[in-house]
Amino acid sequence: MKGGINIMKFQYADDVKELAKIVNEKFDLKLNLERIAFIRSQGSRSKAIARTLMLPSQWRFILSPSILYIVEVISEKYDNLTCEEKVYVILHELTHIPNSMKGGLRNHNHPHFRKIKKPPYKELKEICKHI
Protein backbone atom coordinates (compact mmCIF):
# COMPACT_ATOMS: atom_id res chain seq x y z
CA MET A 1 0.00 0.00 0.00
CA LYS A 2 1.45 3.37 -1.02
CA GLY A 3 0.29 6.64 0.53
CA GLY A 4 -2.76 5.00 2.10
CA ILE A 5 -4.04 3.70 -1.25
CA ASN A 6 -4.45 -0.03 -1.71
CA ILE A 7 -3.04 -1.06 -5.09
CA MET A 8 -4.71 -4.12 -6.54
CA LYS A 9 -3.28 -6.19 -9.35
CA PHE A 10 -5.28 -8.40 -11.69
CA GLN A 11 -4.45 -11.19 -14.10
CA TYR A 12 -6.44 -13.72 -16.06
CA ALA A 13 -6.83 -16.98 -14.15
CA ASP A 14 -6.69 -19.76 -16.72
CA ASP A 15 -6.24 -22.37 -13.96
CA VAL A 16 -9.50 -21.24 -12.37
CA LYS A 17 -11.26 -21.35 -15.74
CA GLU A 18 -10.06 -24.92 -16.29
CA LEU A 19 -11.27 -25.93 -12.85
CA ALA A 20 -14.61 -24.21 -13.53
CA LYS A 21 -14.98 -26.28 -16.72
CA ILE A 22 -14.61 -29.47 -14.70
CA VAL A 23 -16.99 -28.26 -11.97
CA ASN A 24 -19.54 -27.09 -14.54
CA GLU A 25 -19.54 -30.51 -16.18
CA LYS A 26 -19.37 -32.63 -13.02
CA PHE A 27 -22.24 -30.81 -11.29
CA ASP A 28 -24.22 -30.35 -14.53
CA LEU A 29 -24.53 -26.58 -14.04
CA LYS A 30 -25.14 -25.97 -17.76
CA LEU A 31 -23.33 -22.61 -17.76
CA ASN A 32 -21.72 -21.13 -20.86
CA LEU A 33 -18.25 -20.46 -19.47
CA GLU A 34 -17.31 -18.44 -22.56
CA ARG A 35 -19.53 -15.70 -21.10
CA ILE A 36 -17.56 -15.63 -17.83
CA ALA A 37 -14.16 -14.03 -17.30
CA PHE A 38 -11.96 -15.63 -14.62
CA ILE A 39 -9.46 -13.37 -12.89
CA ARG A 40 -7.08 -13.49 -9.94
CA SER A 41 -6.52 -10.39 -7.83
CA GLN A 42 -3.75 -9.49 -5.43
CA GLY A 43 -3.85 -6.77 -2.82
CA SER A 44 -7.56 -6.93 -2.03
CA ARG A 45 -8.73 -6.04 1.46
CA SER A 46 -11.81 -8.19 0.99
CA LYS A 47 -12.55 -10.90 3.54
CA ALA A 48 -13.91 -13.05 0.69
CA ILE A 49 -11.97 -15.90 -0.87
CA ALA A 50 -13.66 -15.27 -4.20
CA ARG A 51 -16.56 -13.30 -5.63
CA THR A 52 -18.83 -13.32 -8.63
CA LEU A 53 -19.76 -10.07 -10.31
CA MET A 54 -22.20 -9.29 -13.07
CA LEU A 55 -21.39 -6.65 -15.63
CA PRO A 56 -24.04 -3.97 -16.09
CA SER A 57 -25.40 -3.84 -19.65
CA GLN A 58 -23.73 -0.47 -20.27
CA TRP A 59 -20.32 -1.91 -19.41
CA ARG A 60 -20.94 -4.94 -21.61
CA PHE A 61 -21.83 -2.63 -24.49
CA ILE A 62 -18.56 -0.70 -24.12
CA LEU A 63 -16.17 -3.46 -23.11
CA SER A 64 -17.21 -6.84 -24.45
CA PRO A 65 -20.80 -7.84 -25.11
CA SER A 66 -19.91 -11.51 -24.83
CA ILE A 67 -18.80 -11.35 -21.18
CA LEU A 68 -21.64 -11.25 -18.66
CA TYR A 69 -19.90 -12.25 -15.45
CA ILE A 70 -16.56 -12.12 -13.69
CA VAL A 71 -15.40 -14.73 -11.21
CA GLU A 72 -12.56 -13.26 -9.18
CA VAL A 73 -10.40 -15.27 -6.82
CA ILE A 74 -8.45 -13.40 -4.15
CA SER A 75 -4.92 -14.76 -4.56
CA GLU A 76 -3.83 -14.32 -0.94
CA LYS A 77 -6.70 -16.54 0.23
CA TYR A 78 -7.62 -18.80 -2.68
CA ASP A 79 -4.12 -19.92 -3.69
CA ASN A 80 -3.44 -21.44 -0.24
CA LEU A 81 -6.54 -23.66 -0.24
CA THR A 82 -6.49 -27.42 -0.73
CA CYS A 83 -7.73 -28.76 -4.06
CA GLU A 84 -11.06 -29.80 -2.52
CA GLU A 85 -11.54 -26.34 -1.00
CA LYS A 86 -10.78 -24.68 -4.36
CA VAL A 87 -13.32 -26.90 -6.10
CA TYR A 88 -15.95 -26.01 -3.50
CA VAL A 89 -15.20 -22.27 -3.80
CA ILE A 90 -15.58 -22.43 -7.59
CA LEU A 91 -18.81 -24.45 -7.24
CA HIS A 92 -20.10 -21.81 -4.82
CA GLU A 93 -19.21 -18.93 -7.14
CA LEU A 94 -20.72 -20.61 -10.20
CA THR A 95 -23.90 -21.27 -8.20
CA HIS A 96 -24.41 -17.49 -8.04
CA ILE A 97 -24.90 -17.51 -11.83
CA PRO A 98 -28.38 -18.54 -12.98
CA ASN A 99 -28.72 -21.04 -15.83
CA SER A 100 -30.42 -18.37 -17.96
CA MET A 101 -27.25 -16.23 -17.78
CA LYS A 102 -29.17 -13.03 -18.48
CA GLY A 103 -27.08 -10.83 -16.22
CA GLY A 104 -28.59 -11.43 -12.78
CA LEU A 105 -27.06 -13.17 -9.77
CA ARG A 106 -28.49 -15.64 -7.29
CA ASN A 107 -28.23 -14.71 -3.62
CA HIS A 108 -27.37 -17.13 -0.83
CA ASN A 109 -31.07 -17.75 -0.08
CA HIS A 110 -31.62 -19.40 -3.47
CA PRO A 111 -32.51 -23.15 -3.26
CA HIS A 112 -29.41 -24.10 -5.26
CA PHE A 113 -27.25 -22.92 -2.35
CA ARG A 114 -29.07 -25.31 0.00
CA LYS A 115 -27.96 -28.16 -2.26
CA ILE A 116 -24.28 -27.29 -1.78
CA LYS A 117 -24.44 -26.10 1.84
CA LYS A 118 -23.06 -29.48 2.92
CA PRO A 119 -20.04 -29.88 0.63
CA PRO A 120 -20.29 -32.94 -1.61
CA TYR A 121 -16.94 -34.36 -0.42
CA LYS A 122 -17.04 -37.46 -2.60
CA GLU A 123 -17.39 -35.39 -5.79
CA LEU A 124 -14.80 -32.84 -4.63
CA LYS A 125 -12.23 -35.58 -3.98
CA GLU A 126 -13.02 -37.28 -7.28
CA ILE A 127 -12.41 -34.04 -9.20
CA CYS A 128 -9.10 -33.53 -7.39
CA LYS A 129 -7.90 -37.02 -8.32
CA HIS A 130 -7.96 -36.01 -11.98
CA ILE A 131 -6.30 -32.62 -11.70
C-alpha positions as CSV (number, residue, x, y, z in Angstrom):
1,M,0.0,0.0,0.0
2,K,1.4,3.4,-1.0
3,G,0.3,6.6,0.5
4,G,-2.8,5.0,2.1
5,I,-4.0,3.7,-1.2
6,N,-4.4,0.0,-1.7
7,I,-3.0,-1.1,-5.1
8,M,-4.7,-4.1,-6.5
9,K,-3.3,-6.2,-9.4
10,F,-5.3,-8.4,-11.7
11,Q,-4.4,-11.2,-14.1
12,Y,-6.4,-13.7,-16.1
13,A,-6.8,-17.0,-14.1
14,D,-6.7,-19.8,-16.7
15,D,-6.2,-22.4,-14.0
16,V,-9.5,-21.2,-12.4
17,K,-11.3,-21.4,-15.7
18,E,-10.1,-24.9,-16.3
19,L,-11.3,-25.9,-12.8
20,A,-14.6,-24.2,-13.5
21,K,-15.0,-26.3,-16.7
22,I,-14.6,-29.5,-14.7
23,V,-17.0,-28.3,-12.0
24,N,-19.5,-27.1,-14.5
25,E,-19.5,-30.5,-16.2
26,K,-19.4,-32.6,-13.0
27,F,-22.2,-30.8,-11.3
28,D,-24.2,-30.3,-14.5
29,L,-24.5,-26.6,-14.0
30,K,-25.1,-26.0,-17.8
31,L,-23.3,-22.6,-17.8
32,N,-21.7,-21.1,-20.9
33,L,-18.3,-20.5,-19.5
34,E,-17.3,-18.4,-22.6
35,R,-19.5,-15.7,-21.1
36,I,-17.6,-15.6,-17.8
37,A,-14.2,-14.0,-17.3
38,F,-12.0,-15.6,-14.6
39,I,-9.5,-13.4,-12.9
40,R,-7.1,-13.5,-9.9
41,S,-6.5,-10.4,-7.8
42,Q,-3.7,-9.5,-5.4
43,G,-3.8,-6.8,-2.8
44,S,-7.6,-6.9,-2.0
45,R,-8.7,-6.0,1.5
46,S,-11.8,-8.2,1.0
47,K,-12.5,-10.9,3.5
48,A,-13.9,-13.0,0.7
49,I,-12.0,-15.9,-0.9
50,A,-13.7,-15.3,-4.2
51,R,-16.6,-13.3,-5.6
52,T,-18.8,-13.3,-8.6
53,L,-19.8,-10.1,-10.3
54,M,-22.2,-9.3,-13.1
55,L,-21.4,-6.7,-15.6
56,P,-24.0,-4.0,-16.1
57,S,-25.4,-3.8,-19.6
58,Q,-23.7,-0.5,-20.3
59,W,-20.3,-1.9,-19.4
60,R,-20.9,-4.9,-21.6
61,F,-21.8,-2.6,-24.5
62,I,-18.6,-0.7,-24.1
63,L,-16.2,-3.5,-23.1
64,S,-17.2,-6.8,-24.5
65,P,-20.8,-7.8,-25.1
66,S,-19.9,-11.5,-24.8
67,I,-18.8,-11.4,-21.2
68,L,-21.6,-11.2,-18.7
69,Y,-19.9,-12.2,-15.4
70,I,-16.6,-12.1,-13.7
71,V,-15.4,-14.7,-11.2
72,E,-12.6,-13.3,-9.2
73,V,-10.4,-15.3,-6.8
74,I,-8.4,-13.4,-4.2
75,S,-4.9,-14.8,-4.6
76,E,-3.8,-14.3,-0.9
77,K,-6.7,-16.5,0.2
78,Y,-7.6,-18.8,-2.7
79,D,-4.1,-19.9,-3.7
80,N,-3.4,-21.4,-0.2
81,L,-6.5,-23.7,-0.2
82,T,-6.5,-27.4,-0.7
83,C,-7.7,-28.8,-4.1
84,E,-11.1,-29.8,-2.5
85,E,-11.5,-26.3,-1.0
86,K,-10.8,-24.7,-4.4
87,V,-13.3,-26.9,-6.1
88,Y,-15.9,-26.0,-3.5
89,V,-15.2,-22.3,-3.8
90,I,-15.6,-22.4,-7.6
91,L,-18.8,-24.5,-7.2
92,H,-20.1,-21.8,-4.8
93,E,-19.2,-18.9,-7.1
94,L,-20.7,-20.6,-10.2
95,T,-23.9,-21.3,-8.2
96,H,-24.4,-17.5,-8.0
97,I,-24.9,-17.5,-11.8
98,P,-28.4,-18.5,-13.0
99,N,-28.7,-21.0,-15.8
100,S,-30.4,-18.4,-18.0
101,M,-27.2,-16.2,-17.8
102,K,-29.2,-13.0,-18.5
103,G,-27.1,-10.8,-16.2
104,G,-28.6,-11.4,-12.8
105,L,-27.1,-13.2,-9.8
106,R,-28.5,-15.6,-7.3
107,N,-28.2,-14.7,-3.6
108,H,-27.4,-17.1,-0.8
109,N,-31.1,-17.8,-0.1
110,H,-31.6,-19.4,-3.5
111,P,-32.5,-23.1,-3.3
112,H,-29.4,-24.1,-5.3
113,F,-27.2,-22.9,-2.4
114,R,-29.1,-25.3,0.0
115,K,-28.0,-28.2,-2.3
116,I,-24.3,-27.3,-1.8
117,K,-24.4,-26.1,1.8
118,K,-23.1,-29.5,2.9
119,P,-20.0,-29.9,0.6
120,P,-20.3,-32.9,-1.6
121,Y,-16.9,-34.4,-0.4
122,K,-17.0,-37.5,-2.6
123,E,-17.4,-35.4,-5.8
124,L,-14.8,-32.8,-4.6
125,K,-12.2,-35.6,-4.0
126,E,-13.0,-37.3,-7.3
127,I,-12.4,-34.0,-9.2
128,C,-9.1,-33.5,-7.4
129,K,-7.9,-37.0,-8.3
130,H,-8.0,-36.0,-12.0
131,I,-6.3,-32.6,-11.7
